[in-house]
Amino acid sequence: MKKMTIKDYLIVIIASFVQALAFNTSVYPLKIVIGGSSGLSLIANKYFGINPSIIVLLCYVGALVVGCIFLGKDRIKKSIVGSIAFPIFIYLTEPISDMVSKLTLNTSEYFLIVILGAVLSGIAIGIVYKIGCSTGGSDIAALIINKYFGMTVGTANLLINGAIVLLGGSIFGFDKVMYAILTLYVVGIATDKILLGSSYSKMFYIMTNKIDEVRDYILNEYKIHVTELESVGGYTGKESKVLMCVISNKDYFRIKEGLNVIDENSFFVVTDAYELEYQSKSV
């Protein structure tokens, strides 16, 4: 596992600040429950008057402890810095939330603030993911569900956050659910752009000791053609095979997750794929 560098820590800290800024720009003042610890913090703030930063900190620390128990410290150690920095920055940037709360917003201004907060949050999350770290919280809960119940991380996250969004809608009004869905959609787009770039497809070169299982997984689950390339190790001189395939961005994370399940020691290289053309010729 790649070790964290000082640069990585600084990036996580800056990204946590941007994410906290997004929280206090739109989520907190507009009471948009988007799931996770931030959504729970809004609910706790309404009923118990507890500062959101305290609830977020408790949720994140709790997730770290549970993650250590069920996943091992190696799986969650890259979430520690963000889990501590994010709630601290929520507390420090809270005056921004007070300023936004005092504004009298029309519909278009409300909409713009929601979009701004979502874009900032998506960029921050994408940057953290790109250096191999995690934002913690519900991400850790999803990993635990994935490990012990076989549910994909994406589905587990959807169920957890979906339940919190609906709970928030029942408390703050279901019109806020629509803004929550919009926020999550924009966050997803911004995160994908940071992680995946501007191309619509990716070229996978996969090196694994479980060639047949990986090939069958890609062919059967996604109906994607796979090419087997002969390769020779430059140092060992050992012959092996490399799988090559082109996938769409929407399948990127699911295939990546599936590869890790089949062979956690697999190695793959991903590049952008442009100007793909498929031609059929009659013989």
N, C-alpha and C positions, 0 to 999 in steps of 0.2 A: 504494500500500500504506500502510495506517495506521501512523503512527510510534508507537513506544513512548513512553509518558509515565512520569514518576517513579512515579505510582500503579500503572501496569502492572508496572513492575519490582518494586515492593514486593509486589504480589499474587503474582507468580511466585515470589518468594523465600519468602513465607509458605506458599504451596502446596507448594513443594519441601520445606519443613520438615515439613509435615503428611504428605507422602508418605514422607519418610524415617522419620518416627515410625511410620507404618504398617508399613514394611519391618522395623524393629527390634522392633515389637510382635508380629508374627506370621510374616512370610515367613522371616526369618533364623533366629530361635530354633527355629521348628518345622520348618525345612528344607522349605518348600513352594516348589518351583520353578514359577513362574508365567510363565516366558518372559522374553524381553528380556535386558538387561544384568544385571538383578537375579538372574535364574535362572542365568546364566553365572557370576556372582560366587559363588553357593553351591557350584557344581561346582568352581570354582578353589580356593575356600577348603578344601573337603574334601580335595582331592588335593595341593595345594601350600601350604596354610596361609596364603594371601595374604588380607589384609584385604579384605572385600567392597567397601569404599569405593574402594579402589585400582582394582579390576577395573571397577567401574561408571564411574569417572572415565576410565579408558583407553578403554572402549567408547564413551562419549559423545564424548570428544575425537576419537577415530578416526572416528566417525560424522559429526561436524562437518566434519572435513577432507575426507572422501570426498563429503559433501554439497556442499561448496563446489565441488569439481571437477566433479561430475556434474549438480548442480542449479543452481549459481550461489549466490553469497552472499546474494542477496535472499531466496531461499527458505528459508534456514536461520538467518538472523541472529536471528530471534525465538526460536530454540532455545538460544542461547548461555548466557543467564543461568541457565535451569533446568538445563542440562547441567553447569554448574559448581557451582551451589548444592546440587543433590540429593546428589551424592557427599560433599560437605563435611558436610552435615547427617546423612548416614548415619554418618559417623565420629564426629560430636559426640554423637549419640543412641545410640551403641552400648551404653553401660551399661544401657539399658533391655532390650536383647536378653539381656545376661548375667543380669539379674534374672528374666526370663521363663524362660530355660533352666534355672534352678535350681528352678523350681516343679514340684511333682508334680501333674499335671493329670489329672482324670478326663475322660471323653469329652465331657460337656456343657461343661465349662470350656474344653477344647481347641476345641470348636466355636464357642463365644462369642468366643474370641480371634481365630479365623479371620475371623468375620463382622465384628468390630470393625476389624481391619486392612483388610479389603476395603472397608468403607464409607468409612473415612478416605482410603484411596487413591483411590477413585472420586470423592469430593468434590474432592480436590486436582487430579486430572486434569481433571475437568469445569470447574473454575475457570480452569485454565490454557488450556484449549481455548476457553473462552467469551470470553476477551479476545484471541483470535486468535493465540495462541502454541502451541508444541508442546513436548512433553516430551523430544524428541530421541530418540537411541538407535535402537531398531528402527523408530520412526516414519519416520526419515530413510531407512533401508534400504528400507522399504515404498514410499516415494515414488520412489526410484530404480528399483525393480522396475516400478512403475506407468509411469514415463516411458519406459523402454527395452523393456519386454516386454508392455505393454498390459494387465497384470493390475490389477484394482482394488486400491486401497490396503487395503481391508478384507480381501480374500482373501490378499494378500501378508503382511499382519500375522498372519493366522491361520496361514499356513504356517510362518512364521518362529517364532512363539511356540509353535505346536503341536509343532514338532520339538524345541525346547528343553524343553518340558514332558515329552515322552516320554523324552528323554535323562535328565532329572532323575528320572523315575519308575524307570528302569532302575538308577539309582545309589542313590536313597534309599528305594526301595520303591514299588510301584504303588498302595499305599493313599494315598500322598501325591499321586498324580495326581488322585484324586477330590477331595481338598481344594483342589488347584490349579484344577480345573474350577469348583468352588464359588466360590472366590475370584474368578476371572475373571468369573463370572456376576454376582456381587454388585457387583464393580467396574463392570461394564457398566451395571447398573441405576442405581447411584448417579451415574455420569457422565451418563447420559441424563437423569436428573431435574434435574441442575444445568443441562444444556444446553437441554433441551427443555421443562422445566416439567411440570405435572401433566396437561395435556390429552393425548388419544390421537391427535389429528390436527393437522395444520398447514395453513394457507392460504398458498399461494405466489403472489406477484405477480411475474412475470418480465419483465424488459425486456432484449431482445436484438436484435441485428442479424440473427440467424439464426432467425427466427420459425418457419419451416417445419421446419427440422431439429430444433429443440427440441420443437415440438409433436409431431412424429412419434416422437421418442424417448420422450416420456412416454406417448403413446397405445399404441405398439407394445410397449415394454418392460414397462410397468406396468399397462396396460389402465385407465388413469385418464382420465376425461373432462376435457377442457381447454376453457376458455371464452376467446375472444378479445375483449378490450375495446378500444374506440377511445380514444385519448388524445391530448392536445395539450400540447406542452412549454410550460410557463409562461413561460420566458424566450425561447426561440427561436420559439415559435408553430408549430413543426413537428408535423405529424400523424404518429402512429405507433400501434403496437398493443402491448398488454400481455396476456400470457397469465396466466390465473388457474386454479388447480387446488387441490384438497384432497387431501393425502396423509397416510398413516398415519405415525406416528413411526418405525416399523421401516424405512420406505423413505426417510426424511429424508436420511441421509448419502449413500446411494447415488445419489439423484437430484441432490443438491447436487454430488457428485463428477462425475456425468455432465454436468451443466450446464457445469462448469468445463472439461471436456474438449472439449465442442462449441464453446463460446465463452467463452474465459477473460476476456473483457471484459464479459460479461453482468452485469446488476445485478438483484438480486431482494430483495423484502421478505417476511419470514416472520412470520406472526402465529398465535396459538393459535386453534383452531377448536373450538367446543363445540356440543352439542345438534344434531348433524347428523341430518336426517331425510330419507329418500328415499321418495317416494310415487309410486305408479303409478296412473293412472286409465284405465279402459277407456272408449273413445269409442264 
